[in-house]
Amino acid sequence: MAQLTDDVTSLLNVLAADASSNVHPLIDSPVSRFGRHSNATQEQASDCTAGSALTKAAKLQAELSPLEQNALEALSNIGTLYALNVADDKNPQVFGTDGQYIPRATAAIGKLRCFWDIESWNVQLVAWKGTDLGSEAKMKKTFGLGLAPAKAQEAAALTAKVVQEIPALQGGRQPLLTLNAFSAPANELHGKRVLLGDGLLDVFGTLGFGDVAPEAVLGHEYGHQVDFANGNSPGDESRELGPDAYGGYFLAHAKGDAWNARTQQEVTYLDASIGDCAHDHGTPDQRKAAGAWGEKLATSQANPNRIISPASIIEKFQKEYPKLVPSSGRQSASAARS
């Protein structure tokens, strides 16, 4: 394991110091990413309990031995780099561990590209799969981003060996390896893209959200593309709560997914399940409220077929945001990131 950790660290050191600094993850995962650790140790919001998806993730991690956790961190980092900087959607994408979400994810991204008035043809949707770690060819390309060819080949072979030989990693199907989703802007190494993690979908399925998860997650992650396209990069929780709201608007809108009230409510509970208490992505209550706000905005329009512009929904949500997060919470969030 020490050699694999060294290989991954060497690659990250060779890449730009701010590599993927503008990439937006859906949740504050307990698995550290690109040298940045979970915010769980920061000052916690009072009267707050982390959402059920984060609680499930923490439980899964607690079941691992120190060796397994070290392997998980190294493999999750290299797997994320592959999905962000090497993989592309020119090849067929398999969404869900067994491809069970392919039709729904494909349909959702198609609707989102048509719904929001932003440049969308070049926003890729990539399946983030832990099983890719078992492919020496894919891992060689990833390590080749910064290591010499011979070293990249050695590191790729070791990666494939570790993911297969540690039982807890389940040959790459351990949910924690891909328990997240990401949105990347145009200035990242491989351009604009959304990553949809198998592990995240698996966990949502176990929590009872399988019937809304792909669409809800993609609605949120595409919301980041709306922000990127409009130069909106707030330094507070509204950078995550805003996409929750835009996603809710899309899912409830007559020209979006047009989901009914019961399904809209289920999405708000999914939003709550990924809330944290570290003044980072928003608490469960705040994430639930943001999604519900977007849904209400869509269903209360005088003309249900009108789609407001990205700039308008950003402006409207920024006016709503202070009501969701009291000033004390915003100050704590700013301090946590300073």
One Martini backbone bead per residue (centre of mass of N, CA, C, O) as a GRO file, in nm:
protein
  338
    1MET     BB    1   0.054   0.064  -0.018
    2ALA     BB    2   0.284   0.268  -0.006
    3GLN     BB    3   0.339   0.277  -0.312
    4LEU     BB    4   0.065   0.382  -0.404
    5THR     BB    5   0.067   0.639  -0.242
    6ASP     BB    6   0.324   0.752  -0.376
    7ASP     BB    7   0.217   0.757  -0.666
    8VAL     BB    8  -0.021   0.949  -0.618
    9THR     BB    9   0.141   1.178  -0.491
   10SER     BB   10   0.327   1.227  -0.733
   11LEU     BB   11   0.107   1.308  -0.929
   12LEU     BB   12  -0.013   1.546  -0.767
   13ASN     BB   13   0.261   1.706  -0.759
   14VAL     BB   14   0.285   1.745  -1.071
   15LEU     BB   15   0.046   1.871  -1.070
   16ALA     BB   16  -0.129   2.117  -1.018
   17ALA     BB   17  -0.196   2.265  -0.720
   18ASP     BB   18  -0.506   2.341  -0.844
   19ALA     BB   19  -0.623   2.080  -0.909
   20SER     BB   20  -0.961   2.084  -0.913
   21SER     BB   21  -1.055   2.348  -0.748
   22ASN     BB   22  -1.335   2.396  -0.935
   23VAL     BB   23  -1.461   2.145  -0.832
   24HIS     BB   24  -1.794   2.015  -0.764
   25PRO     BB   25  -1.917   1.857  -0.501
   26LEU     BB   26  -2.199   1.726  -0.361
   27ILE     BB   27  -2.025   1.620  -0.113
   28ASP     BB   28  -1.886   1.571   0.211
   29SER     BB   29  -1.660   1.353   0.213
   30PRO     BB   30  -1.475   1.121   0.408
   31VAL     BB   31  -1.302   1.120   0.155
   32SER     BB   32  -1.023   1.231   0.059
   33ARG     BB   33  -0.928   1.511  -0.172
   34PHE     BB   34  -0.655   1.639  -0.302
   35GLY     BB   35  -0.559   1.693   0.012
   36ARG     BB   36  -0.855   1.721   0.107
   37HIS     BB   37  -1.054   1.733   0.382
   38SER     BB   38  -1.289   1.692   0.569
   39ASN     BB   39  -1.522   1.908   0.759
   40ALA     BB   40  -1.591   1.746   1.027
   41THR     BB   41  -1.374   1.910   1.219
   42GLN     BB   42  -1.532   2.145   1.217
   43GLU     BB   43  -1.742   2.363   1.295
   44GLN     BB   44  -2.062   2.308   1.406
   45ALA     BB   45  -2.375   2.318   1.370
   46SER     BB   46  -2.637   2.379   1.543
   47ASP     BB   47  -2.883   2.162   1.556
   48CYS     BB   48  -2.727   1.919   1.389
   49THR     BB   49  -2.777   1.655   1.144
   50ALA     BB   50  -2.663   1.458   0.938
   51GLY     BB   51  -2.731   1.312   0.670
   52SER     BB   52  -2.799   0.991   0.565
   53ALA     BB   53  -2.571   0.968   0.351
   54LEU     BB   54  -2.339   1.055   0.539
   55THR     BB   55  -2.386   0.844   0.755
   56LYS     BB   56  -2.340   0.603   0.570
   57ALA     BB   57  -2.051   0.673   0.486
   58ALA     BB   58  -1.929   0.668   0.772
   59LYS     BB   59  -1.999   0.373   0.828
   60LEU     BB   60  -1.838   0.244   0.600
   61GLN     BB   61  -1.563   0.354   0.694
   62ALA     BB   62  -1.564   0.229   0.989
   63GLU     BB   63  -1.541  -0.076   0.868
   64LEU     BB   64  -1.252  -0.009   0.812
   65SER     BB   65  -0.938  -0.047   0.797
   66PRO     BB   66  -0.653   0.124   0.776
   67LEU     BB   67  -0.564  -0.011   0.512
   68GLU     BB   68  -0.833   0.027   0.360
   69GLN     BB   69  -0.836   0.338   0.385
   70ASN     BB   70  -0.577   0.391   0.228
   71ALA     BB   71  -0.671   0.259  -0.031
   72LEU     BB   72  -0.922   0.430  -0.075
   73GLU     BB   73  -0.784   0.703  -0.104
   74ALA     BB   74  -0.599   0.641  -0.342
   75LEU     BB   75  -0.820   0.528  -0.538
   76SER     BB   76  -1.014   0.768  -0.539
   77ASN     BB   77  -0.815   0.971  -0.657
   78ILE     BB   78  -0.744   0.820  -0.923
   79GLY     BB   79  -1.037   0.786  -1.018
   80THR     BB   80  -1.103   1.086  -1.037
   81LEU     BB   81  -0.885   1.161  -1.243
   82TYR     BB   82  -0.992   0.986  -1.465
   83ALA     BB   83  -1.282   1.107  -1.491
   84LEU     BB   84  -1.182   1.411  -1.532
   85ASN     BB   85  -0.902   1.366  -1.745
   86VAL     BB   86  -0.973   1.102  -1.945
   87ALA     BB   87  -1.244   1.054  -1.970
   88ASP     BB   88  -1.529   1.002  -2.196
   89ASP     BB   89  -1.841   1.025  -2.403
   90LYS     BB   90  -1.761   0.860  -2.672
   91ASN     BB   91  -1.823   0.636  -2.497
   92PRO     BB   92  -2.009   0.426  -2.352
   93GLN     BB   93  -2.216   0.469  -2.072
   94VAL     BB   94  -2.227   0.332  -1.727
   95PHE     BB   95  -2.503   0.364  -1.521
   96GLY     BB   96  -2.426   0.195  -1.276
   97THR     BB   97  -2.305  -0.101  -1.177
   98ASP     BB   98  -2.533  -0.245  -1.401
   99GLY     BB   99  -2.678  -0.018  -1.588
  100GLN     BB  100  -2.966   0.080  -1.459
  101TYR     BB  101  -2.923   0.416  -1.542
  102ILE     BB  102  -2.893   0.481  -1.842
  103PRO     BB  103  -3.166   0.594  -1.948
  104ARG     BB  104  -3.205   0.819  -1.730
  105ALA     BB  105  -2.940   0.977  -1.756
  106THR     BB  106  -2.963   1.034  -2.059
  107ALA     BB  107  -3.233   1.186  -2.045
  108ALA     BB  108  -3.156   1.408  -1.842
  109ILE     BB  109  -2.923   1.545  -1.999
  110GLY     BB  110  -3.093   1.614  -2.246
  111LYS     BB  111  -3.292   1.804  -2.101
  112LEU     BB  112  -3.087   2.002  -1.975
  113ARG     BB  113  -2.961   2.106  -2.244
  114CYS     BB  114  -3.249   2.231  -2.330
  115PHE     BB  115  -3.339   2.407  -2.082
  116TRP     BB  116  -3.079   2.562  -2.057
  117ASP     BB  117  -2.934   2.885  -2.149
  118ILE     BB  118  -2.656   2.725  -2.249
  119GLU     BB  119  -2.365   2.594  -2.321
  120SER     BB  120  -2.403   2.227  -2.392
  121TRP     BB  121  -2.248   2.041  -2.602
  122ASN     BB  122  -1.970   2.036  -2.396
  123VAL     BB  123  -2.121   1.865  -2.176
  124GLN     BB  124  -2.016   1.605  -2.002
  125LEU     BB  125  -2.114   1.262  -1.931
  126VAL     BB  126  -1.971   1.069  -1.663
  127ALA     BB  127  -1.887   0.761  -1.554
  128TRP     BB  128  -1.816   0.672  -1.217
  129LYS     BB  129  -1.592   0.389  -1.176
  130GLY     BB  130  -1.436   0.157  -0.979
  131THR     BB  131  -1.369  -0.060  -1.207
  132ASP     BB  132  -1.151   0.113  -1.359
  133LEU     BB  133  -0.912   0.033  -1.163
  134GLY     BB  134  -0.876  -0.259  -1.317
  135SER     BB  135  -0.751  -0.089  -1.555
  136GLU     BB  136  -0.445  -0.052  -1.685
  137ALA     BB  137  -0.497   0.137  -1.924
  138LYS     BB  138  -0.644   0.363  -1.765
  139MET     BB  139  -0.423   0.406  -1.544
  140LYS     BB  140  -0.190   0.479  -1.731
  141LYS     BB  141  -0.315   0.742  -1.834
  142THR     BB  142  -0.331   0.874  -1.557
  143PHE     BB  143  -0.032   0.857  -1.467
  144GLY     BB  144   0.059   0.997  -1.745
  145LEU     BB  145   0.002   1.298  -1.656
  146GLY     BB  146   0.304   1.282  -1.463
  147LEU     BB  147   0.443   1.018  -1.549
  148ALA     BB  148   0.641   0.802  -1.656
  149PRO     BB  149   0.573   0.535  -1.846
  150ALA     BB  150   0.697   0.315  -1.663
  151LYS     BB  151   0.570   0.418  -1.400
  152ALA     BB  152   0.276   0.411  -1.494
  153GLN     BB  153   0.265   0.104  -1.537
  154GLU     BB  154   0.328   0.019  -1.249
  155ALA     BB  155   0.096   0.172  -1.110
  156ALA     BB  156  -0.135   0.036  -1.266
  157ALA     BB  157  -0.079  -0.255  -1.175
  158LEU     BB  158  -0.109  -0.196  -0.871
  159THR     BB  159  -0.396  -0.094  -0.872
  160ALA     BB  160  -0.529  -0.354  -0.984
  161LYS     BB  161  -0.427  -0.535  -0.754
  162VAL     BB  162  -0.554  -0.396  -0.508
  163VAL     BB  163  -0.860  -0.396  -0.597
  164GLN     BB  164  -0.859  -0.722  -0.603
  165GLU     BB  165  -0.712  -0.807  -0.308
  166ILE     BB  166  -0.918  -0.630  -0.149
  167PRO     BB  167  -1.217  -0.721  -0.041
  168ALA     BB  168  -1.352  -0.442   0.046
  169LEU     BB  169  -1.340  -0.331  -0.265
  170GLN     BB  170  -1.496  -0.520  -0.467
  171GLY     BB  171  -1.348  -0.464  -0.744
  172GLY     BB  172  -1.477  -0.146  -0.722
  173ARG     BB  173  -1.775  -0.168  -0.559
  174GLN     BB  174  -1.713   0.024  -0.350
  175PRO     BB  175  -1.889   0.298  -0.274
  176LEU     BB  176  -1.660   0.499  -0.168
  177LEU     BB  177  -1.507   0.535  -0.443
  178THR     BB  178  -1.807   0.679  -0.569
  179LEU     BB  179  -1.934   0.887  -0.336
  180ASN     BB  180  -2.025   1.096  -0.586
  181ALA     BB  181  -2.035   1.423  -0.746
  182PHE     BB  182  -1.946   1.625  -1.040
  183SER     BB  183  -1.839   1.963  -1.144
  184ALA     BB  184  -1.686   2.105  -1.441
  185PRO     BB  185  -1.520   2.340  -1.595
  186ALA     BB  186  -1.357   2.457  -1.876
  187ASN     BB  187  -1.062   2.498  -1.719
  188GLU     BB  188  -1.023   2.217  -1.716
  189LEU     BB  189  -0.835   1.976  -1.854
  190HIS     BB  190  -1.124   1.828  -1.989
  191GLY     BB  191  -1.349   2.007  -1.922
  192LYS     BB  192  -1.673   1.998  -1.936
  193ARG     BB  193  -1.835   1.821  -1.655
  194VAL     BB  194  -2.011   1.525  -1.539
  195LEU     BB  195  -2.017   1.322  -1.248
  196LEU     BB  196  -2.138   0.978  -1.189
  197GLY     BB  197  -2.161   0.786  -0.911
  198ASP     BB  198  -2.215   0.468  -0.818
  199GLY     BB  199  -2.206   0.489  -0.505
  200LEU     BB  200  -2.423   0.703  -0.479
  201LEU     BB  201  -2.653   0.540  -0.609
  202ASP     BB  202  -2.641   0.304  -0.412
  203VAL     BB  203  -2.708   0.462  -0.153
  204PHE     BB  204  -2.975   0.581  -0.245
  205GLY     BB  205  -3.107   0.306  -0.281
  206THR     BB  206  -3.088   0.217   0.025
  207LEU     BB  207  -3.267   0.489   0.106
  208GLY     BB  208  -3.509   0.512  -0.130
  209PHE     BB  209  -3.399   0.701  -0.404
  210GLY     BB  210  -3.392   0.549  -0.687
  211ASP     BB  211  -3.643   0.706  -0.838
  212VAL     BB  212  -3.455   1.005  -0.828
  213ALA     BB  213  -3.142   1.026  -0.830
  214PRO     BB  214  -3.027   1.090  -1.116
  215GLU     BB  215  -3.195   1.350  -1.163
  216ALA     BB  216  -3.119   1.507  -0.907
  217VAL     BB  217  -2.814   1.511  -0.943
  218LEU     BB  218  -2.807   1.635  -1.231
  219GLY     BB  219  -2.959   1.892  -1.162
  220HIS     BB  220  -2.738   1.995  -0.976
  221GLU     BB  221  -2.478   1.973  -1.154
  222TYR     BB  222  -2.595   2.152  -1.381
  223GLY     BB  223  -2.618   2.401  -1.202
  224HIS     BB  224  -2.316   2.461  -1.211
  225GLN     BB  225  -2.313   2.527  -1.513
  226VAL     BB  226  -2.484   2.776  -1.479
  227ASP     BB  227  -2.282   2.926  -1.305
  228PHE     BB  228  -2.035   2.915  -1.488
  229ALA     BB  229  -2.176   3.065  -1.738
  230ASN     BB  230  -2.230   3.328  -1.519
  231GLY     BB  231  -1.998   3.379  -1.304
  232ASN     BB  232  -2.095   3.206  -1.044
  233SER     BB  233  -1.882   3.221  -0.730
  234PRO     BB  234  -1.951   3.165  -0.440
  235GLY     BB  235  -1.824   3.161  -0.082
  236ASP     BB  236  -2.078   2.997  -0.005
  237GLU     BB  237  -2.352   2.786   0.025
  238SER     BB  238  -2.478   2.889  -0.254
  239ARG     BB  239  -2.303   2.700  -0.438
  240GLU     BB  240  -2.512   2.455  -0.351
  241LEU     BB  241  -2.802   2.564  -0.309
  242GLY     BB  242  -2.852   2.667  -0.589
  243PRO     BB  243  -2.847   2.391  -0.745
  244ASP     BB  244  -3.081   2.281  -0.584
  245ALA     BB  245  -3.283   2.488  -0.698
  246TYR     BB  246  -3.245   2.438  -1.002
  247GLY     BB  247  -3.321   2.141  -0.987
  248GLY     BB  248  -3.609   2.182  -0.880
  249TYR     BB  249  -3.710   2.346  -1.119
  250PHE     BB  250  -3.668   2.129  -1.337
  251LEU     BB  251  -3.834   1.887  -1.208
  252ALA     BB  252  -4.115   2.071  -1.192
  253HIS     BB  253  -4.122   2.153  -1.472
  254ALA     BB  254  -4.303   2.129  -1.764
  255LYS     BB  255  -4.012   2.134  -1.940
  256GLY     BB  256  -3.903   1.915  -1.777
  257ASP     BB  257  -4.003   1.658  -1.567
  258ALA     BB  258  -4.283   1.707  -1.431
  259TRP     BB  259  -4.318   1.651  -1.137
  260ASN     BB  260  -4.484   1.568  -0.879
  261ALA     BB  261  -4.538   1.640  -0.554
  262ARG     BB  262  -4.431   1.376  -0.433
  263THR     BB  263  -4.159   1.373  -0.590
  264GLN     BB  264  -4.061   1.646  -0.499
  265GLN     BB  265  -4.043   1.570  -0.200
  266GLU     BB  266  -3.835   1.345  -0.230
  267VAL     BB  267  -3.608   1.533  -0.328
  268THR     BB  268  -3.585   1.699  -0.065
  269TYR     BB  269  -3.489   1.450   0.100
  270LEU     BB  270  -3.238   1.405  -0.059
  271ASP     BB  271  -3.113   1.676  -0.002
  272ALA     BB  272  -3.100   1.629   0.307
  273SER     BB  273  -2.908   1.370   0.298
  274ILE     BB  274  -2.652   1.583   0.203
  275GLY     BB  275  -2.627   1.726   0.457
  276ASP     BB  276  -2.435   1.935   0.664
  277CYS     BB  277  -2.249   2.082   0.970
  278ALA     BB  278  -1.980   2.263   0.831
  279HIS     BB  279  -2.032   2.511   0.658
  280ASP     BB  280  -2.055   2.411   0.332
  281HIS     BB  281  -2.334   2.273   0.179
  282GLY     BB  282  -2.538   2.250   0.393
  283THR     BB  283  -2.795   2.171   0.557
  284PRO     BB  284  -3.060   1.975   0.549
  285ASP     BB  285  -3.266   2.208   0.568
  286GLN     BB  286  -3.138   2.390   0.349
  287ARG     BB  287  -3.149   2.191   0.111
  288LYS     BB  288  -3.449   2.141   0.119
  289ALA     BB  289  -3.537   2.442   0.084
  290ALA     BB  290  -3.401   2.494  -0.189
  291GLY     BB  291  -3.552   2.283  -0.354
  292ALA     BB  292  -3.840   2.386  -0.285
  293TRP     BB  293  -3.807   2.665  -0.406
  294GLY     BB  294  -3.769   2.573  -0.700
  295GLU     BB  295  -4.036   2.423  -0.725
  296LYS     BB  296  -4.223   2.665  -0.663
  297LEU     BB  297  -4.131   2.845  -0.893
  298ALA     BB  298  -4.240   2.656  -1.117
  299THR     BB  299  -4.553   2.609  -1.005
  300SER     BB  300  -4.618   2.946  -0.977
  301GLN     BB  301  -4.638   3.018  -1.254
  302ALA     BB  302  -4.838   3.165  -1.481
  303ASN     BB  303  -4.640   3.029  -1.691
  304PRO     BB  304  -4.550   2.697  -1.706
  305ASN     BB  305  -4.363   2.724  -1.987
  306ARG     BB  306  -4.173   2.912  -1.858
  307ILE     BB  307  -3.822   2.992  -1.880
  308ILE     BB  308  -3.601   3.110  -1.698
  309SER     BB  309  -3.317   3.253  -1.672
  310PRO     BB  310  -3.020   3.200  -1.534
  311ALA     BB  311  -2.983   3.489  -1.423
  312SER     BB  312  -3.256   3.501  -1.275
  313ILE     BB  313  -3.226   3.258  -1.078
  314ILE     BB  314  -2.976   3.361  -0.942
  315GLU     BB  315  -3.095   3.626  -0.837
  316LYS     BB  316  -3.330   3.506  -0.678
  317PHE     BB  317  -3.159   3.325  -0.489
  318GLN     BB  318  -2.977   3.543  -0.360
  319LYS     BB  319  -3.229   3.667  -0.215
  320GLU     BB  320  -3.306   3.398  -0.056
  321TYR     BB  321  -3.056   3.296   0.104
  322PRO     BB  322  -3.072   3.460   0.380
  323LYS     BB  323  -3.324   3.287   0.475
  324LEU     BB  324  -3.165   3.008   0.496
  325VAL     BB  325  -2.898   3.173   0.603
  326PRO     BB  326  -2.789   3.303   0.854
  327SER     BB  327  -2.545   3.525   0.927
  328SER     BB  328  -2.388   3.338   1.121
  329GLY     BB  329  -2.355   3.108   0.915
  330ARG     BB  330  -2.201   3.271   0.697
  331GLN     BB  331  -1.961   3.343   0.877
  332SER     BB  332  -1.873   3.051   0.938
  333ALA     BB  333  -1.824   2.969   0.645
  334SER     BB  334  -1.605   3.177   0.586
  335ALA     BB  335  -1.407   3.083   0.808
  336ALA     BB  336  -1.376   2.783   0.708
  337ARG     BB  337  -1.235   2.897   0.418
  338SER     BB  338  -0.984   3.087   0.529
   0.00000   0.00000   0.00000
